[in-house]
Each structure stands twice: as structure tokens, then as C-alpha cells.
């Protein structure tokens, strides 16, 4: 898929336009200095053949929260942005979609200060299947610890889903995928496991679910929150803490979460087989529940779905 030549419509600064007409000046402040914030959101076809966006409210809250962290005064409220998400899916006739909202600083002037520059927003949508592959969803993926270190909160704003936070993830991903692995794992500067290149991590040991806490710089993922809520509702014990790499080597099960990655099992971690070498039973249970929920097959979590009329 070539994003530059893709047909369809997107929402930009309050107007629905053709994608090829979406222009951003080459002297745009965010292009030079990296200060932009974004989200990854998914819409799914539900059991009754409708389309619903999963946890749209939470994604929009995080998007606007990221903008606030960077003192970006967004000229659109949450309701407007949420409607824009629905409109782009509908306008592009998508039964299922990956949705990308972006907020960036305009081109009125360059220099480090962005004061008095315009703040712009857009929402686009397209069809995007399993980020790490359908085979990975079913049988698990191979991951490798990268030589790159994840950001810490004293270096950047880790609570923000910011474009400027992602170059290290890009380099880590490219480092391991060129050597045949599916995704990278990043450590924090103290040597604890932080997260995947673009995903949160969970491990299972003796029936207990463990995940790196957010103090190490991992993103407060919406899918991570979803799994934590599932665990609470299923009376699965959860421990959020700093976790060493060798604890992952000895785990019974490991999986990744993210809007793009959804719930993806890990079958091999640093060339070590995880558990039985496939999708573990608790991973499968949580993954099955996740897909039931996003597809509207579980009444308990219907309030997480924003239906598109």
C-alpha cells in the first residue's frame, strides 16, 4: 500500500477532503522538530454487521492529553474529533479500519518556539489487517532484544503518544527485522524490560499475569488497559512491576498488546522457546475475549464500542 497515492477521503481541520488533496508545507514546524501527537484506533465489523470503533473515547482523551502535555491548543473538542473518526470510516465505506488521527504544528514560522503557530488536526482511515500477521496472531511471533534503549520520563514525555518518541522504536524494529525476527524488545536504561517497539508486554508465570509498570517509560496503552480490566473481571492476579529479561526467558507465556498488534502471542524470545512454543492457554483466553469484545459478541463491554450509523 502506497499511502501517498491511496484514494479515499480524510478529515482535515474540519473538512472532509480527497486524500491526494491533503497538503502539508515542507517547512511545517512538526516536520522539522518532531512535535506532533497521534493515535492508532481500530474499527471492527460487529456480529450484527454494523461497524464500531473500539474505545474511541479513551483514544480521543489520550490524543488530547498528549497535545496538552506539549502545550498544543487544539482548536477542536473531543466530540468533533470523535465524529471525524466515524465520518472517515463511513465516507471510505470501510467495514473494518485502522484510524490515524494526528495533531501537528503549522508552518507559520520555524525555530524552536512554536508559540503563535497554528495547531492542525487530521483523521484518516484505511483497511489494515493483523499488524504482525495472521499467522502470528494464531501461533505467535519471534522477538529479539534490541541494542537500543527506550526513553525514560526524564528524557521525554512518555505519557504522550508523540511522533518524536518513535525514532528509537523504528531503529529497534529495523535492527531485528533485518535479521529475521518479527519485532523488537526495548530495555529501559536500568536494564529492565520496557516494551516492544510499538507494543506493551505481558508474561504469565504460574497463572499470574505480570507486565512492566509505566514508571520505566512504557506507553500507557489502551489495549494494555483493556487486558488489565479483563484480568480484574476474570479474577486473574496481575502484578505491575519492573521485570528483568531473564524472567521473560523463564515465562510460561508471553504476549504483546497494542491497537495495531491487538493481542499477539510470543513463541520465541531472544532465541529461547516460550512455554510450549505456541499460544499459551491464558493468552488464548484473553485473546479470544478481546476479539469477542471488539466484534460486539460480549454484552458486558458494549459501552466500549462506538457504532457508526
ZIWO-V333743 format. One record per residue. N is the residue number from 1. RES is the residue in three letters. PSI is psi in whole degrees, -180 to 180 (999 if undefined). Layout:
N;RES;PSI + N;RES;PSI
This chain:
1;UNK;124 + 2;UNK;108 + 3;UNK;-29 + 4;UNK;-24 + 5;UNK;7 + 6;UNK;134 + 7;UNK;170 + 8;UNK;-175 + 9;UNK;154 + 10;UNK;161 + 11;UNK;127 + 12;UNK;116 + 13;UNK;43 + 14;UNK;-2 + 15;UNK;139 + 16;UNK;122 + 17;UNK;164 + 18;UNK;140 + 19;UNK;-43 + 20;UNK;-17 + 21;UNK;-2 + 22;UNK;104 + 23;UNK;138 + 24;UNK;131 + 25;UNK;144 + 26;UNK;-16 + 27;UNK;19 + 28;UNK;133 + 29;UNK;-46 + 30;UNK;-31 + 31;UNK;-32 + 32;UNK;-35 + 33;UNK;-4 + 34;UNK;10 + 35;UNK;88 + 36;UNK;155 + 37;UNK;152 + 38;UNK;176 + 39;UNK;162 + 40;UNK;122 + 41;UNK;149 + 42;UNK;145 + 43;UNK;140 + 44;UNK;151 + 45;UNK;129 + 46;UNK;173 + 47;UNK;-25 + 48;UNK;19 + 49;UNK;26 + 50;UNK;175 + 51;UNK;134 + 52;UNK;142 + 53;UNK;132 + 54;UNK;123 + 55;UNK;46 + 56;UNK;-42 + 57;UNK;-46 + 58;UNK;-39 + 59;UNK;-41 + 60;UNK;-39 + 61;UNK;-42 + 62;UNK;-39 + 63;UNK;-49 + 64;UNK;-32 + 65;UNK;-41 + 66;UNK;-43 + 67;UNK;-40 + 68;UNK;-41 + 69;UNK;-39 + 70;UNK;13 + 71;UNK;41 + 72;UNK;115 + 73;UNK;92 + 74;UNK;128 + 75;UNK;14 + 76;UNK;138 + 77;UNK;175 + 78;UNK;-42 + 79;UNK;-40 + 80;UNK;-44 + 81;UNK;-40 + 82;UNK;-41 + 83;UNK;-35 + 84;UNK;-39 + 85;UNK;-48 + 86;UNK;-41 + 87;UNK;-40 + 88;UNK;-34 + 89;UNK;-45 + 90;UNK;-44 + 91;UNK;-28 + 92;UNK;7 + 93;UNK;47 + 94;UNK;122 + 95;UNK;-35 + 96;UNK;148 + 97;UNK;153 + 98;UNK;133 + 99;UNK;133 + 100;UNK;100 + 101;UNK;146 + 102;UNK;137 + 103;UNK;129 + 104;UNK;167 + 105;UNK;137 + 106;UNK;-171 + 107;UNK;18 + 108;UNK;-35 + 109;UNK;156 + 110;UNK;-176 + 111;UNK;160 + 112;UNK;-40 + 113;UNK;131 + 114;UNK;8 + 115;UNK;135 + 116;UNK;-3 + 117;UNK;153 + 118;UNK;153 + 119;UNK;126 + 120;UNK;157 + 121;UNK;146 + 122;UNK;157 + 123;UNK;125 + 124;UNK;160 + 125;UNK;145 + 126;UNK;168 + 127;UNK;130 + 128;UNK;119 + 129;UNK;-152 + 130;UNK;121 + 131;UNK;-41 + 132;UNK;17 + 133;UNK;144 + 134;UNK;-37 + 135;UNK;-39 + 136;UNK;-39 + 137;UNK;-39 + 138;UNK;-48 + 139;UNK;-6 + 140;UNK;163 + 141;UNK;169 + 142;UNK;128 + 143;UNK;158 + 144;UNK;138 + 145;UNK;129 + 146;UNK;158 + 147;UNK;-12 + 148;UNK;150 + 149;UNK;140 + 150;UNK;154 + 151;UNK;154 + 152;UNK;160 + 153;UNK;-18 + 154;UNK;-3 + 155;UNK;-41 + 156;UNK;177 + 157;UNK;90 + 158;UNK;-20 + 159;UNK;-17 + 160;UNK;137 + 161;UNK;85 + 162;UNK;143 + 163;UNK;-37 + 164;UNK;-16 + 165;UNK;-9 + 166;UNK;-16 + 167;UNK;-38 + 168;UNK;-35 + 169;UNK;-39 + 170;UNK;-47 + 171;UNK;-40 + 172;UNK;-45 + 173;UNK;-45 + 174;UNK;-36 + 175;UNK;-45 + 176;UNK;-34 + 177;UNK;-31 + 178;UNK;-14 + 179;UNK;15 + 180;UNK;1 + 181;UNK;164 + 182;UNK;-32 + 183;UNK;159 + 184;UNK;151 + 185;UNK;135 + 186;UNK;137 + 187;UNK;160 + 188;UNK;171 + 189;UNK;-18 + 190;UNK;-1 + 191;UNK;11 + 192;UNK;152 + 193;UNK;132 + 194;UNK;-64 + 195;UNK;178 + 196;UNK;178 + 197;UNK;-36 + 198;UNK;24 + 199;UNK;154 + 200;UNK;161 + 201;UNK;145 + 202;UNK;146 + 203;UNK;153 + 204;UNK;129 + 205;UNK;120 + 206;UNK;40 + 207;UNK;-1 + 208;UNK;137 + 209;UNK;127 + 210;UNK;143 + 211;UNK;143 + 212;UNK;136 + 213;UNK;169 + 214;UNK;-10 + 215;UNK;-23 + 216;UNK;2 + 217;UNK;-3 + 218;UNK;148 + 219;UNK;141 + 220;UNK;79 + 221;UNK;142 + 222;UNK;-40 + 223;UNK;-35 + 224;UNK;-47 + 225;UNK;-39 + 226;UNK;-46 + 227;UNK;-39 + 228;UNK;-38 + 229;UNK;-42 + 230;UNK;-47 + 231;UNK;-43 + 232;UNK;-43 + 233;UNK;-26 + 234;UNK;6 + 235;UNK;38 + 236;UNK;126 + 237;UNK;134 + 238;UNK;137 + 239;UNK;120 + 240;UNK;119 + 241;UNK;175 + 242;UNK;135 + 243;UNK;134 + 244;UNK;162 + 245;UNK;-39 + 246;UNK;-24 + 247;UNK;-36 + 248;UNK;-36 + 249;UNK;-30 + 250;UNK;7 + 251;UNK;151 + 252;UNK;-36 + 253;UNK;151 + 254;UNK;142 + 255;UNK;160 + 256;UNK;153 + 257;UNK;151 + 258;UNK;160 + 259;UNK;-43 + 260;UNK;-49 + 261;UNK;-18 + 262;UNK;-122 + 263;UNK;104 + 264;UNK;121 + 265;UNK;154 + 266;UNK;121 + 267;UNK;-18 + 268;UNK;127 + 269;UNK;115 + 270;UNK;47 + 271;UNK;17 + 272;UNK;129 + 273;UNK;134 + 274;UNK;123 + 275;UNK;-124 + 276;UNK;9 + 277;UNK;14 + 278;UNK;-159 + 279;UNK;120 + 280;UNK;166 + 281;UNK;-40 + 282;UNK;-38 + 283;UNK;-46 + 284;UNK;-39 + 285;UNK;-47 + 286;UNK;-38 + 287;UNK;-45 + 288;UNK;-43 + 289;UNK;-43 + 290;UNK;-50 + 291;UNK;-32 + 292;UNK;-42 + 293;UNK;-50 + 294;UNK;-25 + 295;UNK;11 + 296;UNK;28 + 297;UNK;11 + 298;UNK;111 + 299;UNK;-26 + 300;UNK;-28 + 301;UNK;24 + 302;UNK;-24 + 303;UNK;-8 + 304;UNK;-7 + 305;UNK;130 + 306;UNK;106 + 307;UNK;146 + 308;UNK;118 + 309;UNK;999
